[in-house]
């Protein structure tokens, strides 16, 4: 019997021995109380700066002025226009960002940015994802979440010939389940996400992917941190209820999804309802550093009062702080980041990794950081194309199974 299956069987045996609900509750409550005492979210400001050429912004303004002069404008006219533009760009627009919750939401979540094509969410097989089905869950009475269940490649089936109950039954087969949380643009049908689904299917994994509120066919409610984490928690709990004891459930977040998944898994660890592991693909350390170092903030990031304009993010429920929440995540963590990532700079992923090393207990399962060289051109979205990725994930799955077994054995002592 392979080691992976052997570990799964040991976990099932330990689970079968834990019959007393009150015993489990005492273990979880004691664990949660200790963690809560250690963890409080703190207000942060952006501290990290991208390395870029000095004087580049002044050069752009100078070239713009030369262009105006070439068009025949006089020096006073050019000076007046530049002053007006400076007032608009460096005073008016930052104030709009600071005091407009609507603008903040749409710049952080981008739910309206979709590929210019029709997606039949109710039939994911039309997106060339065989062995898949669509269904909906309610995270709140008036919030509906669109979800895809994608079977491993070895299970040949179609939702057109098999019932929803049959699909749910497949989750009890003991195979690893990946709960995927996507980034801030497009939806669960994004082309690079479908590529990843195929990689995971070929590895014989179940995949559960969903869209937060405001995205795709989910309820068009305004997203915020509390709401999207609640959506993720709803799907996680559904999966947890369907899988059999001992099944390895791994949470995988990409880009903004790493912030959502870090919040989700930190809450789960505090509740004693933790997953087997956490994968963070192209992550940032906190939303404040990400906003400052995002390409769209290039013109403003050197402003001395930049942090003052982003200080309302927390009050508006957009204050993602993965570098704090990771301090209570006591499951194996895998961080994947490409050095040529232009959207979330590589050094922000490194900063999150360093926070994990510094803040997490040394006795916990380790956090692993895997970097991908720029020459491969994986950038922000295409780590899924790395030929070594299946081996990386398979090794991580093994660590998760061993960690789960050690935790169960420890709780039984």
C-alpha positions in Angstrom: 0.0 0.0 0.0 1.5 3.5 -0.9 2.5 5.7 2.0 -0.2 8.2 1.2 -3.0 5.6 1.4 -1.4 4.2 4.6 -1.5 7.6 6.2 -5.1 8.1 5.2 -6.0 4.8 6.7 -4.3 5.7 10.0 -6.2 9.0 10.1 -9.5 7.1 9.6 -8.6 4.7 12.4 -7.9 7.6 14.8 -11.2 9.3 13.7 -13.1 6.2 14.5 -11.6 6.1 18.0 -12.9 9.6 18.7 -16.5 8.9 19.4 -17.1 11.2 22.3 -18.3 14.6 20.9 -17.6 16.3 24.2 -14.0 15.1 24.1 -13.5 16.6 20.7 -15.1 19.8 21.7 -12.8 20.2 24.8 -9.8 19.7 22.6 -10.9 22.3 20.0 -12.0 24.8 22.7 -8.8 24.6 24.6 -6.8 25.0 21.3 -8.9 27.9 20.2 -8.6 29.8 23.5 -4.8 29.6 23.4 -4.8 30.9 19.8 -7.2 33.8 20.3 -5.1 35.1 23.2 -2.2 35.3 20.7 -4.0 36.9 17.8 -5.4 40.4 17.3 -5.6 42.2 14.0 -3.5 45.4 14.1 -3.8 48.5 11.9 -0.9 48.6 9.4 0.5 51.0 6.9 2.4 50.2 3.7 6.1 49.7 4.4 7.5 48.0 1.3 8.5 49.9 -1.8 9.2 48.5 -5.2 12.7 49.3 -6.7 12.3 51.5 -9.6 14.4 54.2 -11.4 14.6 57.6 -9.6 13.2 60.6 -11.4 11.1 58.6 -13.8 7.9 60.4 -12.9 9.6 63.8 -13.4 10.9 62.6 -16.7 7.3 61.7 -17.8 6.0 65.1 -16.7 9.0 66.8 -18.6 8.3 64.9 -21.8 4.6 65.8 -21.5 5.5 69.5 -21.1 7.8 69.3 -24.2 4.9 67.8 -26.1 2.6 70.7 -25.1 5.3 73.2 -26.2 5.6 71.4 -29.5 1.8 71.8 -29.9 2.3 75.6 -29.6 1.4 76.3 -26.0 3.2 79.1 -24.2 5.2 78.6 -21.0 2.4 80.2 -18.8 -0.2 78.0 -20.5 2.0 74.9 -19.9 2.6 75.8 -16.3 -1.1 76.4 -15.6 -2.1 73.1 -17.2 0.5 71.2 -15.3 -0.6 72.8 -12.0 -4.3 71.9 -12.8 -3.3 68.3 -13.6 -1.2 68.0 -10.5 -4.2 69.2 -8.4 -6.4 66.6 -10.1 -4.0 63.7 -9.9 -2.4 64.3 -6.5 -5.2 65.9 -4.5 -8.6 65.3 -6.0 -8.2 61.6 -7.1 -6.6 60.5 -3.8 -9.4 62.2 -1.9 -12.0 60.4 -4.0 -10.2 57.1 -3.3 -10.0 57.7 0.4 -13.7 58.7 0.9 -15.4 56.6 -1.8 -16.2 53.1 -0.6 -17.5 52.3 -4.1 -14.2 53.2 -5.8 -12.2 51.2 -3.2 -14.4 48.2 -3.7 -14.2 48.2 -7.5 -10.5 48.7 -7.6 -9.8 45.9 -5.1 -12.4 43.3 -6.2 -12.9 44.2 -9.9 -16.1 42.1 -10.2 -17.1 43.9 -13.4 -13.9 42.9 -15.2 -14.9 39.8 -17.2 -13.7 38.2 -20.4 -15.8 39.4 -23.4 -17.4 36.0 -24.0 -20.5 34.2 -22.9 -20.1 31.6 -20.1 -22.7 29.0 -19.5 -22.0 28.6 -15.7 -24.8 26.0 -15.4 -22.9 23.6 -17.7 -19.2 23.8 -17.0 -18.7 21.0 -19.5 -19.2 23.6 -22.2 -16.0 25.2 -21.0 -14.2 21.9 -21.8 -14.2 20.7 -18.2 -15.5 17.1 -18.3 -16.8 15.4 -15.2 -18.2 18.6 -13.7 -21.4 20.1 -12.5 -22.8 23.4 -11.3 -24.8 24.1 -8.1 -25.6 26.9 -5.7 -25.2 27.4 -2.0 -26.6 30.2 0.2 -24.0 31.9 2.4 -26.7 34.2 3.7 -30.5 34.0 3.2 -30.3 36.5 0.3 -26.8 35.6 -1.0 -26.4 32.7 -3.6 -23.0 31.4 -4.5 -22.3 29.6 -7.8 -20.1 26.5 -7.3 -18.5 24.0 -9.7 -17.7 20.5 -8.6 -15.0 18.9 -10.8 -14.2 15.2 -10.6 -10.8 13.6 -10.9 -9.8 12.6 -14.4 -10.1 8.9 -13.6 -13.8 9.2 -12.9 -15.6 9.5 -16.2 -19.0 11.0 -15.7 -21.3 13.7 -16.8 -23.9 15.8 -14.9 -26.3 15.0 -17.8 -26.3 11.3 -17.0 -25.6 11.4 -13.2 -27.6 13.0 -10.4 -26.3 15.6 -7.9 -26.5 13.0 -5.2 -24.2 10.7 -7.2 -21.7 13.6 -7.6 -21.8 14.3 -3.9 -21.2 10.6 -3.2 -17.9 10.7 -5.1 -16.5 13.1 -2.5 -16.4 10.2 0.0 -13.9 8.2 -2.0 -10.9 9.4 0.0 -9.2 11.3 -2.8 -7.7 14.7 -1.9 -10.1 17.7 -2.4 -8.8 21.1 -3.5 -11.0 24.1 -2.6 -10.0 26.9 -5.0 -10.4 30.6 -4.3 -9.8 32.8 -7.3 -8.4 36.3 -7.6 -10.1 39.7 -8.1 -10.9 39.7 -11.8 -13.0 37.4 -14.0 -14.6 34.3 -12.4 -14.2 30.6 -11.9 -14.3 30.1 -15.7 -11.1 32.2 -16.3 -8.9 30.4 -18.8 -5.8 30.2 -16.6 -8.0 28.8 -13.8 -9.4 26.1 -16.1 -5.8 25.2 -17.0 -5.1 24.7 -13.3 -8.3 22.6 -12.9 -7.0 20.3 -15.6 -3.6 19.9 -13.9 -5.3 19.0 -10.6 -7.8 16.6 -12.3 -4.9 14.7 -13.9 -3.4 14.4 -10.4 -6.5 12.5 -9.4 -7.9 15.3 -7.2 -11.4 16.6 -6.7 -11.7 20.3 -7.3 -14.3 22.7 -5.9 -14.3 26.2 -7.4 -16.8 29.0 -6.7 -17.5 32.7 -7.3 -17.8 35.2 -4.4 -20.8 37.5 -4.2 -20.8 40.1 -6.9 -19.0 37.7 -9.4 -20.4 35.7 -12.3 -23.7 34.0 -11.5 -23.5 34.5 -7.8 -25.8 37.1 -6.2 -24.7 40.6 -7.4 -24.1 41.9 -3.9 -21.3 44.3 -3.1 -18.3 42.3 -2.0 -16.2 43.1 1.1 -13.7 41.1 3.2 -16.4 39.9 5.7 -18.7 38.8 2.9 -16.3 36.9 0.6 -14.8 35.1 3.6 -18.3 34.1 4.7 -18.9 32.8 1.1 -15.7 30.8 1.3 -16.6 29.5 4.7 -20.0 28.3 3.4 -18.4 26.3 0.6 -15.7 24.9 2.9 -18.3 23.7 5.4 -20.3 22.1 2.6 -17.3 20.2 1.4 -16.3 19.2 5.0 -19.8 17.8 5.5 -19.6 15.7 2.3 -16.1 14.2 2.4 -15.3 11.1 4.5 -13.2 11.2 7.6 -9.5 11.3 6.9 -9.9 13.0 3.5 -7.2 15.6 2.8 -8.9 18.9 2.1 -6.5 21.6 0.8 -7.5 25.3 0.4 -5.8 27.0 -2.6 -5.9 30.7 -3.1 -4.6 32.8 -6.0 -3.8 36.5 -5.9 -6.6 38.3 -3.9 -7.8 34.8 -3.2 -4.7 34.2 -1.1 -5.9 37.0 1.2 -9.4 35.5 1.4 -8.0 32.0 2.0 -5.6 33.2 4.6 -8.5 34.9 6.5 -10.6 31.8 6.0 -8.0 29.3 7.2 -6.9 31.5 10.2 -10.6 31.4 11.3 -10.8 27.7 10.8 -7.6 27.1 12.8 -9.0 29.2 15.6 -12.2 27.1 15.5 -10.4 23.8 15.5 -11.9 23.0 12.1 -8.7 23.3 10.1 -8.1 22.0 6.6 -5.2 19.7 5.7 -3.1 22.5 4.2 -3.0 25.9 2.5 -1.6 26.8 -0.9 -0.9 30.5 -1.6 -0.3 31.2 -5.3 1.1 34.7 -6.2 0.2 36.2 -2.7 0.8 39.6 -1.2 1.5 40.3 2.4 -1.2 42.9 3.1 -3.5 45.0 1.0 -1.7 48.2 1.9 1.6 47.1 0.4 -0.1 45.6 -2.5 -2.0 48.8 -3.4 1.2 50.9 -3.1 3.1 48.5 -5.3 0.4 47.7 -7.9 1.1 49.0 -11.4 -2.0 51.2 -11.3 -0.6 53.1 -8.3 2.7 53.9 -10.1 2.0 57.7 -10.3 1.0 58.0 -6.6 3.2 55.5 -4.7 6.0 58.0 -3.9 3.6 60.6 -2.3 4.6 61.2 1.3 1.0 61.1 2.5 0.1 57.9 0.4 -0.7 55.9 3.6 -3.2 58.5 4.8 -5.3 58.0 1.7 -5.4 54.2 2.1 -6.1 54.4 5.8 -9.9 53.9 5.4 -9.6 50.5 3.8 -9.9 48.8 7.2 -13.0 50.8 8.2 -14.6 49.9 4.9 -13.9 46.2 5.4 -11.2 45.9 2.8 -8.3 45.6 5.2 -6.7 42.2 4.2 -3.7 41.4 6.4 -2.4 38.0 5.5 0.9 38.6 7.2 -0.9 38.9 10.5 -3.5 36.1 10.0 -0.7 33.6 9.0 0.5 33.8 12.6 -2.3 31.4 13.7 -2.4 29.1 10.7 -0.9 25.9 12.1 -1.3 23.7 9.0 1.3 23.1 6.3 1.6 26.2 4.0 2.9 26.2 0.4 3.7 29.6 -1.2 4.2 29.8 -5.0 5.4 32.9 -6.7 7.0 33.8 -10.1 9.8 36.4 -10.1 8.3 38.1 -13.2 4.9 38.7 -11.5 4.0 42.3 -12.5 0.6 42.4 -10.7 1.7 41.2 -7.3 5.5 41.9 -7.1 7.6 38.9 -6.1 9.0 40.6 -3.0 5.5 40.9 -1.5 5.3 37.1 -1.5 8.7 36.9 0.1 7.5 39.4 2.8 4.6 37.1 3.6 6.9 34.1 3.8 9.2 36.0 6.1 6.3 36.9 8.3 5.3 33.3 8.5 8.8 32.3 9.6 8.9 35.0 12.2 5.4 34.7 13.7 4.4 31.1 13.5 5.3 28.6 16.2 8.5 26.7 15.3 6.8 23.4 16.3 4.1 23.8 13.7 4.3 22.3 10.2 6.6 24.3 8.1 5.9 26.9 5.5 7.5 26.3 2.1 8.3 29.0 -0.5 8.8 27.9 -4.1 10.0 30.5 -6.6 9.8 30.4 -10.4 12.4 32.1 -12.5 11.5 35.0 -14.8 12.8 33.2 -17.9 9.7 30.9 -17.8 7.3 33.8 -18.2 4.7 32.5 -15.8 4.1 36.0 -14.5 1.0 36.4 -12.3 -1.3 33.7 -13.8 0.5 30.8 -15.3 2.4 28.9 -12.6 -0.1 26.2 -13.6 2.1 25.6 -16.7 5.2 24.8 -14.7 6.1 21.1 -15.5 7.4 20.6 -12.0 4.1 21.8 -10.3 2.5 18.3 -10.0 5.6 17.0 -8.1 5.5 20.1 -5.9 1.9 19.6 -5.1 2.2 15.9 -4.6 5.0 16.4 -2.1 2.9 19.0 -0.3 -0.1 16.7 -0.2 2.1 14.1 1.5 3.2 16.6 4.1 -0.4 17.6 4.8 -1.4 13.9 5.3 1.4 13.3 7.7 0.7 16.5 9.6 -3.0 15.6 10.0 -2.1 12.1 11.3 0.4 13.6 13.8 -2.2 16.1 15.0 -4.9 13.4 15.5 -2.4 11.1 17.3 -1.4 14.0 19.6 -5.0 14.8 20.5 -5.6 11.2 21.5 -2.8 11.2 24.0 
